[in-house]
Amino acid sequence: MKRVCACIVVLTLFAVFHARVVEAASLDADAMKVALHTATPEEEGFIEYVVARTEAGTLPVSLVKSTFLWARRKNRNRFQYFKRGLIVRAAKEGIRL
């Protein structure tokens, strides 16, 4: 019985750790820049700033991902949609970008 409980605990911890690693790894600044068609160093810097804030834990990854997926579906001005959308959504949660 103790062995079964220990296995369950280990598997649970592994699943939680794995989910966090996958979540953090999926925010690749270079891939985001390509998908959002960044054109200037300022736009690229904003993407790097956002990724750094998520890695620091001051900006929810889920907020960035959902805004990124929404902006990526736009035909034009993807970066502008992403930036403005993220700023507005973060402000609603009390986060200033």
matplotlib code that plots the C-alpha trace (Angstrom):
import matplotlib.pyplot as plt

x = [0.0, 2.8, 4.5, 1.3, 0.9, 4.5, 4.1, 1.0, 2.8, 5.8, 3.6, 1.5, 4.7, 6.1, 2.8, 2.8, 6.5, 6.1, 3.1, 5.0, 8.0, 5.9, 4.0, 7.1, 8.9, 5.9, 6.5, 9.4, 10.2, 11.6, 8.5, 6.2, 8.1, 7.8, 4.1, 3.2, 5.3, 7.3, 9.0, 11.0, 13.4, 10.8, 8.2, 10.8, 11.7, 8.1, 7.9, 11.1, 9.8, 6.5, 8.4, 10.7, 7.7, 6.1, 9.3, 9.6, 6.0, 4.7, 2.5, 0.3, 1.4, -2.3, -3.0, -0.1, -0.9, -4.6, -3.9, -1.2, -3.5, -6.2, -3.8, -2.3, -5.6, -5.8, -5.0, -3.1, -1.3, -1.0, 1.6, -0.5, -3.5, -1.3, 0.2, -3.0, -5.0, -2.4, -2.1, -5.9, -6.3, -3.4, -4.7, -8.0, -6.1, -4.2, -0.9, 0.8, 2.9]
y = [0.0, 2.4, 1.7, 2.5, 5.8, 6.7, 5.9, 8.1, 11.0, 10.7, 10.5, 13.5, 15.6, 14.6, 15.6, 19.0, 19.6, 18.5, 20.7, 23.8, 23.0, 22.5, 25.7, 27.8, 26.2, 26.9, 30.7, 31.0, 34.7, 34.0, 31.9, 34.6, 37.3, 35.3, 34.5, 38.1, 39.6, 42.0, 44.6, 46.9, 46.4, 48.0, 45.3, 42.6, 44.2, 44.1, 40.4, 39.7, 41.9, 39.9, 36.5, 37.8, 38.9, 35.4, 33.7, 35.9, 35.0, 38.6, 38.0, 34.9, 32.6, 31.8, 35.4, 35.8, 32.5, 33.2, 36.8, 35.4, 32.8, 35.4, 37.9, 35.2, 34.6, 38.2, 38.8, 42.0, 43.9, 40.8, 42.4, 45.5, 43.3, 41.3, 44.3, 46.3, 43.2, 42.1, 45.6, 45.9, 42.4, 42.7, 46.0, 44.4, 42.0, 44.9, 44.3, 47.3, 46.6]
z = [0.0, 0.9, -2.5, -4.4, -2.5, -3.2, -6.9, -7.1, -5.4, -7.7, -10.8, -9.6, -9.0, -12.4, -14.1, -12.5, -13.2, -16.8, -17.4, -16.1, -18.2, -21.4, -20.6, -20.2, -23.2, -25.5, -25.2, -27.7, -28.4, -31.9, -32.9, -31.6, -33.6, -36.8, -36.3, -35.4, -38.2, -36.1, -38.3, -35.9, -33.0, -30.7, -31.6, -31.1, -27.8, -26.7, -27.4, -25.4, -22.6, -22.4, -22.5, -19.7, -17.6, -18.0, -17.1, -14.0, -13.0, -13.1, -16.2, -16.6, -19.4, -20.1, -20.8, -23.2, -25.0, -25.5, -26.7, -29.0, -30.5, -31.0, -32.7, -34.9, -36.6, -37.8, -41.5, -41.0, -38.2, -36.0, -33.8, -33.2, -32.2, -29.9, -28.2, -27.7, -26.7, -24.2, -22.6, -22.2, -20.9, -18.5, -17.2, -16.4, -14.1, -12.5, -14.4, -16.1, -19.2]

ax = plt.figure().add_subplot(projection="3d")
ax.plot(x, y, z, "-o")
ax.set_aspect("equal")
plt.show()
